[in-house]
């Protein structure tokens, strides 16, 4: 697993714009190298801010959107089209405005969908879909995602893996149903740390004063059960993308401030 790299931008708007440019470049490079690319999206204010910045970026047209696979790191287990679903928010921020191949947009099942109100069955189905997309060159029963995006919560959660809850302790399954989450909605579906760590690159996004303590703890060598963000690592790269406020408690020798 890769050691964390930290990049700090002046504010959350610049962070979103720089992350969008970085992601567009990564997708284009992957498509040039292998013909297609795969990205795992995250929700929340920073994940959606990145997507909105991509929608406004002139370079977005360099992406062949028809050759891009999109997955989700987690989902709020709510009905289809609910405004709080990560999929709904991603569609509004970017996806509805680009020519994606619908067969390559892998949304997690909603509540009331084919698995009713059973989040565990929805998680099993997503694990099967991931395994079907994995090839012999991949590291386990998930594809080797080019980039897996994660927002970092003030409590250090990533995806819907919350401190001390069963999901963060999972070592075998790639997707789990989450019950009793400490922030609403309590029922969710989430990738596990083994699935996250199959990605080539994991990018963790955090902006704002309310994230500063979580960032500092996660980058201090804490254990992943108590601090899930500490366990989110990519095989070739782990990148923390922060604004000044989120980086406020880090030692200054841990990062070089960005020019942007």
C-alpha angles and dihedrals in degrees: 000000000000126000114245121266118201126210119182126198128192097250141353094266093056090043091055093047094047092046090050091052090047092050094048089053092048092050093048092048092049092049090050091050101041108010095249142040136213128209132181112215129213130205130219130081096302097044092049091043090057092050092048089051090051089052089057097042115105089212091064088090089066088072119090094221092189089065097051125102115206123198133170129236091210143344138208105243097237134129121289111280095016108154092232095056113108089225092055092049093047091052091053094045099046122326099078089056100054131067100251124167102246090214089062096052104092107194120179115248116268128232109272090026128111092315096045112216094331108116091181091060090047089053092050090051092051090049089054091050091050092048091051090055094049118099133205090265092058126097103248133320097333132066118264094253114212092219130006114194123207133180115214117226125215087252090052094254120148125195099344094315105123127189114280095355118128095254094066090053094055113121104168112035121070097208130030139182111244120215128185096018110183092233125051133305094041094201119068145147119235144176112242128232093262089057092045092051092055089072120103090225131017117197119194117200125203132161133167139043091276090066098049097091093045091051093049093048094046092051094046096077097265122164118267097231091061094031110030094185088064090064096052106102136150125226094238103013141015111191126187111200110195143163123229093264094053091047094049096108097045122103108258092234090064094074145015112230114246120244088230 
